[in-house]
């Protein structure tokens, strides 16, 4: 029996979907259940093993669509500069460029080797340039597993082919690329799209009646999964708001496009998994109202806590706020910064540390400078948060939608008082208004200035409250999210689905 979880991509600044999978992976290990996590996106900037290990996956638990048809295993990089130099043309000059090394050859030909990190000589990829034209990229883990070939077009490098190798250097298959068109050439087979490549992998996995498939991302691959499920049971994991409230009325509902395919084909879905009771209840009501159906929906938190972090409350930094998330627009971290700057006028000791990485970092840096908050608002980057929350007094969320909120769970597990908007589903799950924090009214038609004022006033009110009592209430809320309880929920679902008629 194997539980397969199917996703698309993964990165250093991963979303809650990938973190949810990482928690699930730990649960399955504790239960002694075999689990595989399938990623189907092309990843060019990093060895996938570095990304998956960063979240706690083991190499043997990972399947990547693009190396599935080779004999390369998922492993961290160990191909060194010394290994590379043995296969390069005669080197005229070598220049170190921080996280890269430039090699100059004869005839205006050169290569740049990009390293795993600044302290390493492990090669991730090598880019070859002739004259001013990029001609090839080679990708490495413990050997070269892929090459990309380029030709100049309109003063730009155009990718026209990828070649995937076996460990001995022989060709496993080629991908021919012409704009949006992809053709995959195997020794005895030609596939005319990535969809067909995905189908080939799914069929070769040969799912049995003892297997379960969990769809974490269905977009662009839901049909292929359902049509090639074999005899496996299939479940869809709901990670976010599943419908658009603004586009829903008494007769019509607009499903979130990430879940639309599996909702519209609910006759092929054996079960759904939500992270909260609130979302399950709403989904049940909506399926009955708009589809006249009663799907099987289980509630399983997407995360769990190994232990509660309980330092002496007096050891926490006074007037300290923390938040952790991707640095993305939907998290409204700019509101948080502006609100803290406003509250700081009444609470001069107030501080906010923001953990996470993402595309909005430079914008947030600009906001910090704009409001003059450089001394007390800090961007701390991506860090392992397990032991960090406990040094703060309160957690601040300005997100207006959280399917669960792993960081909210982790914050209450470290006894933080909470501030957030009264929005589905995470805030309503982890923030008990006036008990362990403050739930703020949310009007989606309000202005940014109104949101900032509201949050600012709440921060001031929070720090005049009994934070120690709020901390104890947070621990009480967190208590039901321990590893053992969540593991038993998964165990029950899997046993139920595998033994159903």
N, C-alpha and C positions, 0 to 999 in steps of 0.2 A: 504494500500500500504506500502510495506517495501522494502528497499534497503539492500540486503545482500552482504557484502564484504567478500570474502573467501581467507584466508591466511593460512600459515602453523604454524610457530612458532613466538615467541616474547621473548625478553630478556631485560636485563638492557642496553646493548650496541646494541640497535636495529638498523636495517638498514634503509635506506631511504624509504623502502616500508612501514614499520610500522609508521614512522613519517608522510608519505603521508596519511595513513589511519586516523591518529589522526587529521590532518588538515581537511580531508573530513568529519570526524565525527562532527567537530565544524560547518562546513558549513551546514550539514543536520539539525543540531539542530536549527540553525538560520532560516532555511527555514521551520521548523516545520515538517520535514519529518522523519518518523520512520526508524531507521537504526540499523542493526545488523552486528557485526563483528565476523566472525567465524574463530577459530583457530583449526587446526587439528593435530598438533604435540603433542606428549607426553612431558610434562614439569615436571621435577622431582626436580629441584633445588630451586623452589620458588612457592608460591601460585600465580596462574595466575592473580588474582585480584591486587596484588601488582605491577605486571609488567604493566598491562593495565592502572591502575590508574596513574602510573608514567608518562604515555603519555597523560593523560587527558581524557581517556575513562570513561564513567559511567558504573557501574557494570551491569545494566540492558541492556546495549548495547552489551554485550559479550556473545557469545556461544562458549563453549569448547566441542569438540567432546567427551572427556572422561567422563565428568559429565553430558552430555546431557541426558543420559539414567538413571540418578539418580534424586532424588528430591533436591539435593544440589544446592543452588544458588551460583552465582559468588559473593563472598564477601571477604573483607579483613580478615585476621586472627584475632581471638579473643580467641582462645583456649590457656589458660595460663599454666605456670608451676604448679600452684596450681591445676588446673583441671587435669593435667597429673598425678600428684602425687597421686590423688585419685584412679587411675586405675592401678598403678604400683604395683608390688610385694613388700613385706616388704623391705624397704631401709636400707642397712647397712651403706652406706657412700655416701655423695654427694660432688661433686667437681665442682667448676665453672671454665670454660675454655674459657674466653672471650665471644664469641658469641655462646657458647654451655654450657651445664651442663651435667656432667657425674654422673649417678646413679649406685652404686654397690649393687648387690643382693647376695644372697647365691649361693653356687654351681658354682662359676666361671661364673656367668651370670651378664651382665651389659648392660646399655642402655645409649645412648648419645642423648640428646635433642638439636636440632639446632634451634636457635632463629631468629626472624625476623631481629633484629639488636642488637647492643651492649647495647642500652638503654632500651630494651624491655624484657618482660617476655613472649611474644607471641611465641608459638611453631609453627614452620613450619613443621618439621618432626622429627621423633625419630627412631634411628637405634638400634636394639637389637643384641647383640653378645653373643654367648655361647662358652666358651673357647676362641678359636682364630677364630671362624667362625661367619660371619654375617648370621643371620637367618631371619631377618624381618626388613622392614622399614614401618613406618606408616606416612601418610601425613595428615595434618590438615589445615582447614580454621577456621570455627566456630565449627567444629567437625571433626572427622576422616572420610575422604572421600575415602581413598584408603590405602590398605596394599600391600606391595611386599614381596614375600617369596623367600628365597634363600637356596641353598644347596651347599656344597663344591664339587668342581670338579677341579682336577689338581692344587690344592693349591690356588684356587680362588673361590670367591663366584659366583655361577651361578643363575641368576634370572630364576625362572620357573613358577611363577604365580603372577598375580595382582588380587586383589579383590576390587571391587568398592561398596561402601555402600550407603544406603539411610540415611536420617537424624536420623532415629530411630535405626540405627546400623544394620538393616537387609541387606542382600546381594542384590544388584541390578543386578550385573552380574560379571562373572569371565573372566579373560584373561589368557589362558594357553600358555606358551612360551617355545619353543624348538628351540634354535638358531634363525634362521630367520622365523620360522614358528609360527604363532599366531592363536589361536582358541578362539573365544568369546562365552561363554556359558551363555545364558539367561534361564529363567525359562522354556520357551516353544520354544526355538529356539537356534540353534547353527550356528555361522558364522565362516567361515574358513579362514578369512584374515581381515586385517585392511581395505582393500578396501571394503569388504562387510559391515563392521561396518560403514564406511563413507556413503555408499549407503543407509543403514538403516536410518541414520540421515537425509540425504537429502530427502528421501521419506516421513519421518515423518514431515518434515517441510512443506510439501504439498504446494509448490510454486503455486501461482495463476497468472492469466494474469495481475494482478495489481502489481506484484512484479518484481523487477529487481535484477539480480545477477551480481556482479562485481567480476571478477576473478583477484586477485592480484598475486597469485602464482598458476600456473597450474601444475607444476612438480609433477608427481606421483598421480595426482588427477583430471587432466583435463577431462579425459574420463568419470570418475564417475559423475562429475558435469554436463557435457553436456547430458549424458544419463538419468539423473534424475532431469532435470531442471523443469519438469512439464510444465506449460504454461508461465513461466517467460521469460522475455527478458534477454539476456545474453551479457555482455560486457567484454572485456579484457582490463585491464589497463597496459600500457607499462611503466615500471619504469626504464629501462636501454637501452643500445644499443641493437637493436633487431636483429642484424646480425653480422657475422664475416667478416670484410672487407678483411682480408688476404686470406680467403677461398672462395671469391666470384669473379666470372668472367662474361663474357658477356652472358654465357649460363646457369650458375648455381649460386644459392645463398645458403649460409649456414646460416639458421636462428639460433639465440640464442636458445639453448636448453630449456630455460625457457619459450619461446613463441612458440616453434616449433609446439606443438600439436594444439594450437588454431589457428595458421597460416595455418597449413595443413588441418584443419577442419573449414575453414572460412565460409563454407556454413551453419554451425551451430552457428556461432557467429553473433549477430545482429549488434554489433558495437565495435570499438576499441577506446581507449582514449590515446592520447599522451599528454605530458606535454608542448611541444613546437611546433610552426609552422614548424620549421626546420625538426623535425622528422616526422611530418605528411606528409610534401611534399615528403620526401625521401621514406616513406612507400608507398605512393600512386604510385610513379614512379616505385618502385620495384614490387609491386603487379601486376601492369599493364604489366611490362616487363616480369616477370618470371611466372606469373599465368594467365595473360590475364583477370584480374578482377579489379573491382573498389569497394573496401569495404567502408563502412561508417566509417569515422574516425573523431572524434571530438578532439579539442584541449582544454584542461582544465589544467591550472597549478596545480601541486600536492600540492601546498601550497598557502597561502595568508597572507597578513599583516593586522593586526587590525589597526595599525597606523604607521606612519613614526617617527622614533626617531631622534629628531633634537636638540641636545645640541649645545651650542656655540662651534664653531670649535676650538677655542683657548683652550677649556677645555680638549681636547683630549691629551693623553700622546704623546709627540713628538717622532718621529721615531719608532712608535709602530706598529707591525704586529700581526695579529691574524689569526688563522685558527681553524676550528671545523669540526670534522668528527669521524667516527669510526677509531680506531688505527689499520688499516688494510693495507696490502701490496699494494693494488691497489691505495691507496691514496698517496703513495710515500712521506710520511712525512720525511723519512730519507733524501730525496733530499732537502726538505725545510730546514731542520736543517743545512745541509752542506752548502747550498747556503747562509743562514743567517750568518753562521760563517765566510764565505768568505767575504761577504759584510760588516761585522762588522769591518773589518780591515780598511775600508774606512769611515765607519759610526760608530764610537765608541759608540754612544748612541742607536744604533739599538737594538731592542728586539723582540722576538717572543714568544707568548703564544699559546699553543696547547691545545684545549679543546676536550674531548672525552675519551672513554674507548675502550679497545679491546685487542686482543691477542698480538699486537706488542709493548706493553708498555715497556717491559724489553729491547727489541732490541733498541727502541728509546732512552731509558735511556743510553744504552751503546754508541750510536752514539753521544749523547750530551757530554758524558765524553771524548770520543775519540777526538772530535774536540775542547775540552776545552771551551764549551759554557754554562757551568753551571750557570754563572752569568746573562745571558741574554736570554736563551731559557728555558722555563719552561713547564712542562706537568701539566695542571691544573685539569685533571680529567673530569668526566661527570658533567655538570652543566646545569641549565636552562639558556638559552642564551639570552632570550628576551631583557634584559636591559644591557647586557655586551658589545656587539659590539660597542656601542656608545662611549666607552672610548678609542678606538683605532683609528688610522689614516688610516690603510690600511689592506686589507684582502689578504692572500696569499694562492693560490691553486696550488698544484703540481699534482693533479689528471689528468689522461689522458683520462678520459671518465666520463661524468656526464649526466645521462638521463634528469635531471633538475637541481639539486643542491639546495636543500632547504637552506643550509647555505649561498650559494651565494645570494639567494633572501633576506635572513635576513640581510646579510651584506650591500647590496645596500639600504635596507630599513632603515639602520642606517647611511647611507651616507658615507660609506667607499670607498676609492680608491681601485682598484682591480688589482691583478696580477695573470695571469694564462696562460696556453697553449691554442693555437687556435685549440681547439678540440670540437667535438660535445658533448652535445648540450647546456649544462648549461653555459659554459664559453662564447660561442658565443651569448648566449641570454643576459647575464648579464654584459659582459665586452665589452664596445665600445672602440676599440683601440685608444689610445691617447686622449680620451674624458673623460672617468671615470677611466682609468687605462691602462694597457698594456697587449695585447694579444701576446703571444710569439710563434714563429714558432715551430711546433712540427714535428720531423722526428722520426718515431718509430724505425729506425735503428741506431739512434745516441747512444752514450755511456752515462753512468750515469755521468761521468765527464763533458761531453758536456752539458747535461741538467743542472747540478749544476752551471756551468759557466754562462749559459744563464740566469738562474733565478737570480743569484747573480748580474749580470750586470743590469738586469731589476729593481731590488730592489734599487740599487744606483741611477738609472735614475729616478725612481718614486719619490724618496724623494728630487730630485732637481726640481720637477715639481710643478705646482700650485695645491696643494692638495685641497685647499678650492674650487676651480672651479670644480675639479674632484668630490668632494663630492656632489655638487649641481647636476651634471649630474647623479650621482648614484641615487639621490632622484627622478629625472625625470624618470629614467628607472623603479624604484620601484613603481611608482605611479599607474601603471595599474594592479598591483597585490594586490589591496586592497580587503578586505573580501567581500564587496558588489558585486563587479564585478565578482569575482570567483563564488560566490553563484549564481548569475544570469546565469552563464554558465552552472552550474550543473542543475539548475532549467529548463533551456531550453532543455538540453539533456534528462532529465527524462520525461518531458512532451511530447517531440517529440517521444521518444521510446514507451511510454505507449499508445499513440494515433495513432501509425502507424498501417497500415493495415497488 
